[in-house]
């Protein structure tokens, strides 16, 4: 009898050990994370190589291994083309065993890669793509939209500007997915807040000459000329508006619907001063963000943008989820991410909604004047904190088929 019980006990222990070993599985004995963005072109300073630096920093801070397996960062330039991005993602997944893809920083690329990756069982964590389609019609069970989106940018900016009297709007819009999404979401918010849209004009992506578009906007009689574009398109438009004196006479104001600290730096405070915009993070918010920025600047030579900071956070939280799940299998890790609260130097108590939208605070910011700045990277001040539930589109309005109505 005793011998029989002993055999049963051994069998139970062995079963537990085998079960634990089976759960703690890492495909290919390495966790591979792909950072896919525009390494060259209009978004290079916003994401680019800086996002790769941020991802590597996260891996180092995590300890370099997860579940006793090494962590590897791979990166590539999608050239802001969805077909190029999708081709790279397919090779990464099918040939190289990449387990998660992050950044993307172009909405058309973000949509294409999110769809492909979901079909292959791979998680995507978009930080740079802005379109709300990622958590609406194009949502997937494995897609997470981590940083900002076009609704949050519009909602956070339109309300205070309309409150201050800027009720008549005219859009200068980049003619591609992100620009269209940004204009569409901003139009809804402006009208819902009692404003009026007088018109819009669309420009090729990318563009260098905005003179005709700016003159159309100036002649529209709008109080607000809203730039529904990003990166070098935004800085080129703002710089040319300043040259024409648009927005300097107090009759009209220029607003950027997507502006990063790198854009303010590129413009210089003499041109950018007073510019209001919404962002998800700033390097000089507190001791924790400043400590991260100091380390990042030592390696990259520039202060981190919110997108680069978000990439750091994405990699860190993904690795925590892999560790907790005991595997890098996509569905298991995505389920674990859905149970977590994200707390690091980028997020505090953020969480993933069922449509894949990460809920966190956003910030209304303003470029400082040259007199207000105390150093090369002292560029921005925070005017308001926008709570998550106010910043992002209500779940009740979501078109995501994953949302239970």
VENWO-V123317 format. One record per residue. RES is the residue in one letter. PSI is psi in whole degrees, -180 to 180 (none if undefined). NEAR is the number of other C-alpha atoms within 8 Angstrom. Layout:
BEGIN
res:RES psi:PSI near:NEAR
res:RES psi:PSI near:NEAR
END
This chain:
BEGIN
res:X psi:-48 near:4
res:X psi:-42 near:5
res:X psi:-39 near:6
res:X psi:-42 near:7
res:X psi:-39 near:8
res:X psi:-43 near:8
res:X psi:-40 near:8
res:X psi:-41 near:8
res:X psi:-45 near:8
res:X psi:-41 near:8
res:X psi:-41 near:8
res:X psi:-47 near:8
res:X psi:-44 near:8
res:X psi:-39 near:8
res:X psi:-41 near:8
res:X psi:-44 near:8
res:X psi:-43 near:8
res:X psi:-39 near:8
res:X psi:-43 near:8
res:X psi:-41 near:8
res:X psi:-38 near:8
res:X psi:-36 near:7
res:X psi:-38 near:9
res:X psi:70 near:10
res:X psi:133 near:9
res:X psi:119 near:12
res:X psi:130 near:9
res:X psi:11 near:6
res:X psi:24 near:7
res:X psi:141 near:10
res:X psi:117 near:15
res:X psi:131 near:12
res:X psi:127 near:14
res:X psi:128 near:14
res:X psi:109 near:15
res:X psi:117 near:13
res:X psi:-175 near:15
res:X psi:95 near:17
res:X psi:-22 near:13
res:X psi:168 near:9
res:X psi:-165 near:8
res:X psi:-18 near:11
res:X psi:8 near:14
res:X psi:-38 near:11
res:X psi:-19 near:8
res:X psi:-41 near:13
res:X psi:-92 near:17
res:X psi:-143 near:13
res:X psi:-26 near:8
res:X psi:-34 near:12
res:X psi:-35 near:15
res:X psi:-42 near:11
res:X psi:-46 near:11
res:X psi:-42 near:13
res:X psi:-43 near:13
res:X psi:-38 near:10
res:X psi:-40 near:9
res:X psi:-42 near:12
res:X psi:-45 near:13
res:X psi:-44 near:8
res:X psi:-28 near:7
res:X psi:-22 near:9
res:X psi:0 near:7
res:X psi:-13 near:9
res:X psi:156 near:10
res:X psi:131 near:12
res:X psi:38 near:8
res:X psi:18 near:5
res:X psi:146 near:10
res:X psi:156 near:10
res:X psi:132 near:12
res:X psi:134 near:8
res:X psi:127 near:11
res:X psi:155 near:8
res:X psi:158 near:8
res:X psi:160 near:10
res:X psi:117 near:10
res:X psi:-2 near:15
res:X psi:20 near:11
res:X psi:28 near:11
res:X psi:122 near:9
res:X psi:-34 near:12
res:X psi:-38 near:8
res:X psi:-45 near:10
res:X psi:-44 near:16
res:X psi:-37 near:12
res:X psi:-44 near:8
res:X psi:-46 near:10
res:X psi:-41 near:12
res:X psi:-44 near:11
res:X psi:-42 near:9
res:X psi:-45 near:11
res:X psi:-50 near:13
res:X psi:-35 near:7
res:X psi:-39 near:7
res:X psi:-7 near:7
res:X psi:34 near:10
res:X psi:136 near:11
res:X psi:-25 near:14
res:X psi:141 near:11
res:X psi:133 near:14
res:X psi:166 near:14
res:X psi:-93 near:16
res:X psi:-43 near:16
res:X psi:12 near:15
res:X psi:125 near:13
res:X psi:-40 near:13
res:X psi:-37 near:11
res:X psi:-44 near:17
res:X psi:-44 near:14
res:X psi:-47 near:11
res:X psi:-44 near:12
res:X psi:-39 near:13
res:X psi:-43 near:14
res:X psi:-47 near:10
res:X psi:-47 near:11
res:X psi:-39 near:15
res:X psi:-39 near:14
res:X psi:-28 near:7
res:X psi:2 near:7
res:X psi:25 near:10
res:X psi:137 near:14
res:X psi:140 near:15
res:X psi:140 near:14
res:X psi:90 near:13
res:X psi:124 near:15
res:X psi:-36 near:16
res:X psi:-25 near:13
res:X psi:139 near:14
res:X psi:-21 near:12
res:X psi:138 near:12
res:X psi:-10 near:10
res:X psi:-27 near:9
res:X psi:-28 near:13
res:X psi:15 near:17
res:X psi:-115 near:12
res:X psi:-29 near:9
res:X psi:14 near:10
res:X psi:153 near:14
res:X psi:160 near:12
res:X psi:-21 near:7
res:X psi:7 near:15
res:X psi:132 near:15
res:X psi:130 near:13
res:X psi:111 near:14
res:X psi:-40 near:11
res:X psi:-108 near:11
res:X psi:172 near:13
res:X psi:173 near:12
res:X psi:-29 near:14
res:X psi:-46 near:13
res:X psi:-40 near:13
res:X psi:-45 near:16
res:X psi:-45 near:13
res:X psi:-42 near:12
res:X psi:-27 near:14
res:X psi:-40 near:13
res:X psi:-42 near:12
res:X psi:-52 near:11
res:X psi:-33 near:8
res:X psi:-43 near:10
res:X psi:-38 near:13
res:X psi:-32 near:7
res:X psi:3 near:6
res:X psi:-3 near:6
res:X psi:78 near:11
res:X psi:-25 near:12
res:X psi:122 near:12
res:X psi:149 near:15
res:X psi:134 near:14
res:X psi:137 near:13
res:X psi:113 near:16
res:X psi:134 near:14
res:X psi:132 near:14
res:X psi:68 near:10
res:X psi:-178 near:8
res:X psi:-50 near:9
res:X psi:-47 near:15
res:X psi:-44 near:12
res:X psi:-44 near:12
res:X psi:-42 near:11
res:X psi:-45 near:15
res:X psi:-43 near:11
res:X psi:-47 near:8
res:X psi:-40 near:11
res:X psi:-39 near:14
res:X psi:-45 near:9
res:X psi:-45 near:8
res:X psi:-45 near:12
res:X psi:-47 near:15
res:X psi:-39 near:10
res:X psi:-27 near:7
res:X psi:7 near:9
res:X psi:10 near:8
res:X psi:-179 near:12
res:X psi:138 near:9
res:X psi:118 near:10
res:X psi:-21 near:9
res:X psi:-177 near:8
res:X psi:162 near:9
res:X psi:143 near:8
res:X psi:140 near:8
res:X psi:153 near:10
res:X psi:155 near:7
res:X psi:124 near:8
res:X psi:170 near:8
res:X psi:155 near:8
res:X psi:-26 near:6
res:X psi:111 near:7
res:X psi:10 near:10
res:X psi:-47 near:8
res:X psi:-37 near:7
res:X psi:-40 near:10
res:X psi:-39 near:11
res:X psi:-38 near:8
res:X psi:-43 near:8
res:X psi:-42 near:14
res:X psi:-41 near:11
res:X psi:-6 near:7
res:X psi:-20 near:9
res:X psi:11 near:7
res:X psi:149 near:13
res:X psi:-32 near:11
res:X psi:127 near:13
res:X psi:110 near:15
res:X psi:128 near:12
res:X psi:106 near:14
res:X psi:65 near:15
res:X psi:-165 near:15
res:X psi:169 near:12
res:X psi:-136 near:12
res:X psi:-27 near:10
res:X psi:-45 near:13
res:X psi:-47 near:14
res:X psi:-38 near:12
res:X psi:-44 near:11
res:X psi:-43 near:12
res:X psi:-42 near:11
res:X psi:-43 near:10
res:X psi:-34 near:10
res:X psi:-40 near:12
res:X psi:-39 near:11
res:X psi:-34 near:7
res:X psi:-6 near:6
res:X psi:10 near:8
res:X psi:129 near:12
res:X psi:-3 near:11
res:X psi:-10 near:9
res:X psi:1 near:7
res:X psi:-7 near:6
res:X psi:-34 near:7
res:X psi:156 near:13
res:X psi:145 near:11
res:X psi:131 near:12
res:X psi:142 near:11
res:X psi:122 near:13
res:X psi:-16 near:15
res:X psi:105 near:13
res:X psi:138 near:13
res:X psi:163 near:11
res:X psi:-32 near:11
res:X psi:-32 near:10
res:X psi:-42 near:13
res:X psi:-42 near:13
res:X psi:-44 near:10
res:X psi:-38 near:7
res:X psi:-36 near:11
res:X psi:145 near:8
res:X psi:-25 near:13
res:X psi:-33 near:8
res:X psi:-42 near:9
res:X psi:-18 near:13
res:X psi:134 near:11
res:X psi:-12 near:8
res:X psi:127 near:10
res:X psi:143 near:11
res:X psi:169 near:14
res:X psi:137 near:15
res:X psi:169 near:15
res:X psi:-11 near:10
res:X psi:153 near:11
res:X psi:143 near:10
res:X psi:-25 near:13
res:X psi:34 near:8
res:X psi:-37 near:8
res:X psi:-179 near:7
res:X psi:-37 near:7
res:X psi:-44 near:7
res:X psi:-37 near:13
res:X psi:-38 near:11
res:X psi:-43 near:8
res:X psi:-45 near:10
res:X psi:-39 near:11
res:X psi:-46 near:9
res:X psi:-42 near:8
res:X psi:-44 near:14
res:X psi:-34 near:11
res:X psi:-29 near:7
res:X psi:-30 near:7
res:X psi:-20 near:9
res:X psi:6 near:7
res:X psi:155 near:6
res:X psi:146 near:12
res:X psi:142 near:12
res:X psi:171 near:14
res:X psi:-34 near:13
res:X psi:-43 near:14
res:X psi:-39 near:13
res:X psi:-38 near:13
res:X psi:-37 near:12
res:X psi:-43 near:14
res:X psi:-49 near:14
res:X psi:-43 near:13
res:X psi:-49 near:11
res:X psi:-44 near:12
res:X psi:-48 near:11
res:X psi:-36 near:10
res:X psi:-45 near:10
res:X psi:-36 near:10
res:X psi:-39 near:8
res:X psi:-40 near:12
res:X psi:-46 near:13
res:X psi:-45 near:10
res:X psi:-35 near:7
res:X psi:-22 near:12
res:X psi:17 near:10
res:X psi:162 near:12
res:X psi:14 near:13
res:X psi:131 near:11
res:X psi:-50 near:11
res:X psi:-40 near:8
res:X psi:-42 near:10
res:X psi:-40 near:14
res:X psi:-39 near:11
res:X psi:-40 near:8
res:X psi:-41 near:12
res:X psi:-34 near:11
res:X psi:-17 near:10
res:X psi:-12 near:7
res:X psi:158 near:8
res:X psi:132 near:8
res:X psi:119 near:10
res:X psi:112 near:9
res:X psi:-164 near:7
res:X psi:-10 near:9
res:X psi:-45 near:10
res:X psi:152 near:10
res:X psi:119 near:10
res:X psi:37 near:8
res:X psi:156 near:11
res:X psi:161 near:12
res:X psi:125 near:13
res:X psi:167 near:9
res:X psi:-20 near:8
res:X psi:0 near:14
res:X psi:-3 near:14
res:X psi:125 near:11
res:X psi:126 near:12
res:X psi:121 near:11
res:X psi:166 near:11
res:X psi:151 near:10
res:X psi:172 near:16
res:X psi:133 near:14
res:X psi:124 near:15
res:X psi:165 near:13
res:X psi:137 near:13
res:X psi:135 near:14
res:X psi:162 near:14
res:X psi:160 near:11
res:X psi:-34 near:8
res:X psi:-31 near:6
res:X psi:-26 near:6
res:X psi:137 near:10
res:X psi:3 near:6
res:X psi:175 near:5
res:X psi:-39 near:6
res:X psi:11 near:6
res:X psi:89 near:8
res:X psi:-27 near:12
res:X psi:149 near:9
res:X psi:148 near:8
res:X psi:125 near:9
res:X psi:-40 near:8
res:X psi:149 near:7
res:X psi:130 near:9
res:X psi:109 near:11
res:X psi:150 near:9
res:X psi:-44 near:10
res:X psi:-20 near:8
res:X psi:-27 near:7
res:X psi:-40 near:14
res:X psi:155 near:11
res:X psi:134 near:10
res:X psi:144 near:7
res:X psi:-29 near:7
res:X psi:-20 near:5
res:X psi:1 near:6
res:X psi:143 near:11
res:X psi:8 near:8
res:X psi:126 near:11
res:X psi:-12 near:8
res:X psi:-16 near:9
res:X psi:129 near:10
res:X psi:120 near:4
res:X psi:none near:3
END
